[in-house]
Structure formats: C-alpha cells, structure tokens
Amino acid sequence: MATVNKKFRVLVVDDSSFMRKVLEGIFNADEQLQVVGNAKDGREAVAMAESLKPDVITMDINMPHVDGLQATAEIMTTNPKPIVIVSSESREGAASTLRALELGAIEFVAKPSSAIDLDMQSVKEELLRKVRMAAKVRVVRTASRLALSIQNANGPKTSTPSPASVRQAPTSGIDQRFPVVVLAASTGGPATVMRIAPGFTADFPAAVILVQHMPATFTTQYAAQLADFTGIRVKEAEANESLQPGTLYICPGGQHLRVTPTGRIQLDGASGRIAGYLPNIDVTMESVAAFAGPLGIAGILTGMGNDGANGAKAIKAAGGLVLAQDEATSVIFMPPSKSAFWEFAPRLPQEFADASGGPSQAKFSEDGTDHSLPRQRTTVRRLLRFSPGSPQRG
C-alpha cells in the first residue's frame, strides 16, 4: 500500500473572516499543507495552539481582545510553535512585525495594502514557501525572558548622544585598524540579537556590523527598535561612511555591504542576489577579513543556512575569531547549516562559561559542547580579548 504523505498542520489566525477564508484556500490547495483551525483573535490562537498542536501558525497582528503580539509572546513562552506573521506592510505594520520577530516569530509575509483576494495571490508563492519552511523548523527555546522585557517596555527610550557620534573617523593605513565584529543572522535572528544587544555599551571598543536577512522596508525601523535595547550607538549603514568603534551598523535591506581597505562602508544594491542571498553575508565577512585581519570577529547566529560559511573561512584564515550559535539557544536550528561553521569556530574559554547568567543566555559550540556567551556588559567586552590579534583592554 502506498504511503500517504503527511501534510503540515496549519493554524490560521486573523480577525477578518474574509482573510481567514483566503488563507485557508491558499494553504489547502497546496499538497504539503492542511488548515486544521481558524482563530479570530489571539485568545483563540493561544487555546488552539495547545489543543490542535499545529506544525505552524500564521498570525495577524491587529486583532481584538488579545492581539498578535500578546499571542505570540504567550505561545512562545508556554507552548512554542513556529509562527509566521502575516500582517500589514505599512510603517506601523513593520514596527509591530519586528516586535513579533523579537518575541520569537520566525518569519513574516507583508499583506498587500488592500489585502483583497487578488492581491494576496501576488504574495502566494512567498507565503507558501515561508510557511512550508517554518513547518519544518524545530523551535528549541521559549521567548519568556525576552517577551517579558518587550511587553514591559513603555515606548522608546530618550536617548542621548553617545561618544561614538563624536569620535574622529579612522583614516587609512594598517596602524588605524581596530576590531570589527560581524553579527550574521536570518530566520529567528531578531530575538537572538535582542538578547545579546544589552552587552554592547557606548564605549565598546569595536565597530559592530549586523547583517540580517530582512527587506529594505524594515531595516530602518529595526535600527530604531534595536537602539532601545543597547547602549551602543545604532544606525542604518550609509554608503561611504567610515566605520567607527562604539557603533553598531545595520546593513540596509536589499543591499550588500562591504568594508573597503580604508575602512569605509560600500553599499551595493545593483548586483542582486549573490548565491541566493540579498544581503549576502559572505560578501561582508570577506571584506572585513581583508580590512581587519586578526582583529575580525564573526558571530554566526540563528537560522543562517550556509550563507556566511565562506566569510567565516576568510576571517579565520586572516587570524580572526569565528563563533557559531549552537542548537540549545538558537530560536531555530537547522543542523546541516551549522556544520559548515564548526570547522572555523574555536571553543570559547571556560571564563565565558563561568560568567554565564544561566541557560537562557546565548551559547556557542565547536563540536556540540555548550559554552555560554553571557549578556552582561563586562563579559561581552571580553570577547575582544579572544580575537588572536586584538589589543588587551582593561
């Protein structure tokens, strides 16, 4: 007897009965997906996530009673499931979607502005691809601590200019080099970045570049929201500006970012996808390896696929340090993708593990052995000491 392929179980959450019907039609027409429930608000979503045990949930944001953010936080805290946000592509929608990603949702699809059936068909392939992918993901940690911190936030912080904003830009020349950290993430990345961001202070003695697989319409808002979680200066990278220590640069969506030999940022929006990625993380890491040499540090975070493997090799070959996040702390974990990095990711010193704040902190691994990268500011600063060419700092 032929084996019937098991379909992934989908829970659709949206306050619009019309939109629930449209999404149900799209998913049920796919040979890999089957809608097992529809929820009209976050309260029903939390209950159905527990009773129906779906493989994946699509979540709207703006709903009565309990909205999508509250539902995502509750589900990811008590009963983690892969969640794909399906919500507005407006500026306000982008802000809420990013909050949901910080809470542990792993992907999103922006609804067209009118959100009618014909327009939803225009994003049908993207929607199906992301829901299929999410259904295969094993969510390996909850978002309880991060969810609590975001839910308790009372809006944007009042910021003051950091020392980074008035530092003199570095000039060209080998003696002007300084440590450069590249943080690389895709699916599940925002939640991980928000957990380690508090460790970067305004006087952090390195430039930090964050390359996150994210659309162009989201990265400006992402930079603004990330600034609420960290003391380091945060900004979206601009073409031809000089890298400065004490600044975290967000790679703009839809553009590749390179660092020139003189330490300036070069943005490339004309090349399109490279090896399937835009932005491409290998491109950034390889340029940082050339600029920073042994002062280069790469942090390969959650959900990366294989993008960054060649860049990690380049940074390691230049004498720098490469760290890859392990299964225990990744928001999602795709085992084939991480094996490409373990060759280049040295074991962290026990000093890091001893300073860990507990199992909720990010951990990195060379061969499956857990080591903790704590969130405390002093310990994040010590990361620079383990880059082979990095200057020792007190």
C-alpha positions in Angstrom: 0.0 0.0 0.0 1.4 3.4 -1.0 2.3 5.7 1.9 0.2 8.9 2.1 2.5 11.9 2.6 1.6 13.6 5.9 0.6 17.2 5.4 1.8 20.0 7.7 -1.0 21.2 10.0 -1.6 25.0 9.8 -3.5 27.2 12.3 -4.7 30.5 10.7 -5.1 33.5 13.0 -6.8 36.6 11.6 -9.7 38.8 12.8 -11.0 39.1 9.3 -13.3 36.2 8.3 -12.6 37.0 4.6 -8.8 36.9 5.1 -9.1 33.6 7.0 -11.1 32.2 4.1 -8.5 33.4 1.6 -5.6 32.0 3.5 -7.4 28.7 4.1 -8.0 28.4 0.4 -4.3 29.1 -0.4 -3.0 26.6 2.1 -5.5 23.8 1.4 -4.7 23.9 -2.3 -1.0 23.1 -1.5 -0.1 19.5 -1.4 2.1 19.9 1.7 -0.3 22.0 3.9 -3.6 21.5 5.6 -5.5 24.1 7.7 -6.7 22.4 10.9 -8.1 25.5 12.6 -9.0 29.2 12.3 -8.8 31.7 15.2 -10.3 35.2 15.1 -8.2 36.7 17.8 -5.1 36.0 19.9 -7.1 34.4 22.8 -8.5 31.7 20.5 -5.0 31.3 18.9 -3.4 30.5 22.3 -6.1 27.9 23.1 -6.0 26.3 19.6 -2.2 26.2 19.6 -2.5 24.0 22.7 -5.4 21.8 21.6 -4.8 21.4 17.9 -1.0 21.1 18.1 -0.4 22.7 14.7 3.0 22.4 12.9 2.9 26.1 12.0 0.8 29.2 12.9 0.1 32.2 10.6 -0.5 35.2 12.9 -2.1 38.6 12.2 -1.1 41.5 14.5 -4.0 43.8 14.9 -6.9 41.8 16.5 -9.4 42.5 19.3 -9.2 41.1 22.8 -5.7 39.7 22.6 -3.5 40.9 19.7 -0.9 39.1 17.7 2.0 40.3 19.8 0.5 39.1 23.0 -0.5 35.8 21.5 3.0 35.3 20.1 4.6 36.1 23.4 2.2 33.6 25.2 2.7 30.8 22.7 6.5 31.2 22.5 6.6 31.2 26.3 4.4 28.3 27.2 3.9 26.2 24.1 6.5 27.2 21.4 5.4 26.7 17.8 6.8 28.1 14.5 4.9 31.4 13.8 4.8 33.3 10.5 3.5 36.8 10.8 1.1 37.8 8.0 0.4 41.5 8.6 0.4 45.0 7.1 3.4 46.2 5.0 2.9 49.8 6.3 5.5 51.5 8.5 3.3 50.8 11.6 2.9 47.2 10.4 6.7 46.9 10.1 7.2 48.0 13.7 4.7 45.5 15.0 6.1 42.7 12.8 9.6 43.4 14.1 8.3 43.2 17.7 6.8 39.8 16.9 10.1 38.6 15.5 11.8 39.8 18.6 9.3 37.7 20.6 10.2 34.6 18.7 8.1 34.5 15.5 10.4 33.2 12.8 9.2 34.7 9.6 6.8 37.2 8.1 4.9 38.0 4.9 3.6 41.5 4.4 0.0 41.8 3.3 -0.6 44.0 0.3 -2.1 47.3 1.2 -5.6 46.5 0.1 -5.4 42.8 1.2 -8.0 41.6 -1.2 -8.0 38.1 -2.7 -6.3 39.1 -5.9 -3.5 41.0 -4.0 -3.0 38.1 -1.7 -2.4 35.9 -4.8 0.5 38.2 -5.6 2.3 37.0 -2.4 1.0 33.4 -2.6 4.4 31.8 -3.6 6.3 33.7 -0.9 3.6 32.8 1.7 3.6 29.1 0.8 7.4 28.9 0.7 7.8 30.5 4.2 5.0 28.5 5.8 6.4 25.3 4.4 9.9 26.2 5.7 8.5 27.2 9.1 6.6 24.0 9.5 9.9 22.0 9.2 11.6 24.1 11.9 12.0 22.7 15.4 11.6 25.6 17.8 14.2 25.0 20.5 13.7 27.7 23.1 11.0 29.9 24.5 10.9 33.6 24.5 9.8 34.1 28.1 12.6 36.5 29.2 12.6 38.5 26.0 8.8 38.5 25.8 8.6 39.9 29.3 11.1 42.7 28.6 9.3 43.8 25.4 5.9 43.6 27.0 7.0 45.8 29.9 8.6 48.4 27.6 6.9 51.7 27.9 7.8 53.0 24.4 11.1 54.4 23.0 13.8 55.5 25.4 15.0 59.0 25.5 18.5 58.7 24.0 21.5 60.9 24.5 24.3 61.3 22.0 26.9 58.6 22.6 30.7 59.1 22.4 30.6 57.2 19.1 28.8 60.1 17.5 31.7 62.5 18.0 34.6 60.2 17.6 37.0 61.0 14.8 36.7 58.7 11.9 39.6 56.4 11.3 41.9 57.2 8.4 43.5 54.7 6.1 46.6 52.7 7.0 47.3 49.5 8.8 48.0 51.2 12.1 44.5 52.6 12.1 42.8 49.2 12.2 40.5 48.3 15.1 38.4 45.3 16.0 35.3 44.7 13.8 32.5 42.3 14.8 30.2 40.9 12.2 26.9 39.5 13.6 25.1 37.5 10.9 21.5 36.2 11.2 18.4 35.3 9.3 15.4 33.3 10.5 15.0 33.9 14.2 17.8 36.4 14.3 16.0 39.5 15.8 15.2 37.6 19.0 18.8 36.5 19.4 20.2 39.9 18.6 17.9 41.5 21.2 19.3 39.1 23.9 22.9 39.9 23.3 22.4 43.6 22.4 22.5 44.9 26.0 26.1 43.7 26.3 27.3 46.4 23.8 28.0 49.7 25.5 28.5 53.2 24.2 32.3 52.8 24.6 32.5 49.3 23.1 36.0 49.3 21.5 35.0 47.8 18.2 32.7 48.5 15.3 29.8 46.1 15.0 28.1 45.2 11.7 24.8 43.4 11.8 23.8 41.6 8.6 20.2 40.4 8.9 18.3 38.8 6.1 15.5 41.4 6.1 13.6 43.5 3.4 14.6 47.1 2.7 11.4 48.5 4.2 12.2 47.0 7.6 15.8 47.8 8.4 15.4 51.5 9.3 12.7 50.6 11.8 14.8 47.7 13.0 17.7 50.0 13.8 15.4 52.3 15.8 14.0 49.5 17.8 17.3 47.8 18.4 18.6 51.1 19.9 16.1 50.7 22.7 17.9 47.6 23.9 21.5 48.7 23.9 23.9 51.5 25.0 25.9 51.3 21.8 25.1 53.8 19.0 22.9 52.1 16.5 22.3 53.3 12.9 21.5 52.0 9.5 24.7 51.9 7.5 25.2 54.6 4.9 27.4 54.5 1.7 30.9 55.8 2.1 30.8 56.5 5.8 33.8 55.4 7.9 33.5 52.6 10.4 33.9 53.8 14.0 34.3 51.8 17.2 31.3 52.1 19.5 28.8 52.0 16.7 26.5 49.1 15.6 25.7 49.4 11.9 22.6 47.7 10.4 23.1 46.5 6.8 20.2 48.1 4.8 17.8 45.5 3.4 18.2 44.8 -0.3 21.9 45.8 -0.4 25.2 44.1 0.0 27.6 45.7 2.5 31.4 45.7 2.0 34.1 47.4 4.1 36.8 48.9 1.9 40.5 48.6 2.6 40.4 52.2 4.1 37.5 51.3 6.5 34.6 52.8 4.6 31.2 51.3 4.0 30.3 50.4 0.5 26.7 49.5 -0.3 25.7 47.6 -3.4 22.1 47.4 -4.5 22.8 46.7 -8.1 24.2 43.2 -8.0 21.0 41.5 -7.0 21.1 38.2 -5.1 24.5 36.6 -4.6 24.3 32.8 -4.1 20.6 33.3 -3.4 21.0 35.9 -0.7 20.4 39.7 -0.5 22.2 40.9 1.5 24.9 38.3 1.2 26.8 37.7 4.5 29.9 36.1 2.8 30.5 39.4 1.0 30.6 41.4 4.2 32.7 38.9 6.1 35.3 38.6 3.4 35.7 42.4 3.2 36.0 42.6 7.0 38.7 39.9 6.9 40.6 42.0 4.4 40.3 45.2 6.4 40.6 44.0 10.0 42.8 40.9 9.6 43.3 39.3 13.0 41.0 41.9 14.6 38.0 40.5 12.8 35.3 38.6 14.8 32.3 36.8 13.3 29.2 35.7 15.2 27.1 33.3 13.2 23.6 33.4 14.8 20.4 31.5 14.4 18.8 30.3 11.1 21.7 31.1 8.8 21.6 28.4 6.2 25.0 28.3 4.6 25.4 32.0 3.9 28.5 33.1 5.8 30.5 29.8 5.6 33.0 31.3 3.1 33.1 34.5 5.0 33.8 32.6 8.2 36.6 30.8 6.5 38.1 34.1 5.3 38.0 35.6 8.8 39.6 32.5 10.3 42.3 32.5 7.6 43.1 36.1 8.4 43.7 35.2 12.1 40.3 36.3 13.4 37.8 34.6 15.6 34.6 32.8 14.5 31.7 31.8 16.8 28.6 29.8 15.7 25.5 29.6 17.8 24.5 26.1 19.0 21.2 24.2 18.9 20.4 24.7 22.6 20.0 28.5 22.2 19.0 29.1 18.6 15.4 30.3 18.1 15.5 27.8 15.3 18.2 25.3 14.4 18.9 23.7 11.0 21.7 21.2 11.7 23.1 20.9 8.1 23.7 24.7 8.1 25.7 24.8 11.3 28.1 22.0 10.4 29.7 24.3 7.8 30.8 26.7 10.6 32.1 24.3 13.3 35.4 23.8 11.4 36.1 27.5 11.9 34.5 28.1 15.3 37.0 27.7 18.2 35.9 26.6 21.6 35.3 29.5 23.9 37.4 29.8 27.0 35.9 28.5 30.2 36.0 32.1 31.6 32.9 32.8 29.3 31.0 29.7 30.5 31.7 30.5 34.2 30.4 34.1 33.7 27.1 32.9 32.1 23.9 34.1 33.6 22.3 30.7 33.1 20.8 28.5 30.4 18.8 31.4 28.9 22.0 33.1 27.7 23.3 32.6 24.1 25.7 29.7 23.8 28.2 28.8 21.1 29.8 25.5 20.2 32.6 24.0 18.3 31.5 20.3 18.3 28.3 20.2 20.3 29.9 21.2 23.7 27.9 24.1 25.2 29.6 27.3 26.1 27.8 30.5 27.2 28.1 33.9 25.8 26.6 36.0 28.6 24.7 39.1 28.2 26.5 41.1 30.9 28.3 44.1 29.5 31.7 43.3 31.0 31.7 39.8 29.6 30.7 40.9 26.1 33.7 43.3 26.1 36.0 40.3 27.0 35.0 38.8 23.6 37.6 41.1 22.0 40.4 39.6 24.1 39.9 36.2 22.5 40.4 37.5 19.0 44.1 36.5 18.3 45.2 39.9 17.2 43.0 42.0 19.4 44.6 44.5 21.8 44.2 43.7 25.5 41.9 46.1 27.3 41.3 46.6 31.0 
